[in-house]
Amino acid sequence: MTGIKGSQHYSAEIKREAVRLYLGERMTYPAIAERLGIRKADRIDDWVRAYRQEGELGLHRPKGPRHKKPDQAAYIARMEMENELLKKFHEELRTLSKSKPATE
């Protein structure tokens, strides 16, 4: 399940129609929201802005958090830290196993 509980996702057709009504017929956001059954009229402003900036593709953008890939320097630093930690852990295990008396 994606999004926040109770959030509404609208199809590209609804978004396209809302943009057309705003730009072509000069309807207000509340009027468009009422006509198309959109909960929040403010969303139409976002769709119009995206349409003006990116055209039709602006209405098809994936929603949700963007997963950024860590930059290479941060990744290397993290791996080096992890490697050092594992070396210390391994050394402690070796020390413990040597000092443990053999029971037979």
JOPEMO-V659028 format. One record per backbone hydrogen bond with DSSP energy under -1.0 kcal/mol. CO is the residue of the C=O (numbers start at 1). NH is the residue of the N-H. E is the energy in kcal/mol with one decimal. If there is no record, write none. Layout:
BEGIN
[[CO,NH,E] [CO,NH,E]]
END
This chain:
BEGIN
[[4,7,-2.6] [11,15,-2.1] [12,16,-2.8] [13,17,-2.5] [14,18,-2.5] [15,19,-2.5] [16,20,-2.5] [17,21,-2.7] [18,22,-1.9] [19,23,-3.1] [20,24,-2.7] [21,27,-2.1] [28,32,-2.4] [29,33,-2.8] [30,34,-2.3] [31,35,-2.2] [32,36,-2.6] [33,37,-1.2] [33,38,-2.3] [40,43,-1.2] [41,44,-1.1] [42,46,-1.2] [43,47,-2.2] [44,48,-2.7] [45,49,-2.4] [46,50,-2.5] [47,51,-2.4] [48,52,-2.5] [49,53,-2.0] [50,54,-2.9] [51,55,-1.9] [55,58,-1.3] [56,59,-1.6] [57,60,-1.6] [71,75,-2.2] [72,76,-2.6] [73,77,-2.3] [74,78,-2.2] [75,79,-2.4] [76,80,-2.5] [77,81,-2.2] [78,82,-2.4] [79,83,-2.4] [80,84,-2.3] [81,85,-2.2] [82,86,-2.3] [83,87,-2.2] [84,88,-2.2] [85,89,-2.3] [86,90,-2.6] [87,91,-2.3] [88,92,-2.2] [89,93,-2.1] [90,94,-2.2] [91,95,-2.4] [92,96,-2.5] [93,97,-2.4] [94,98,-1.8] [95,99,-1.9] [96,100,-1.0]]
END
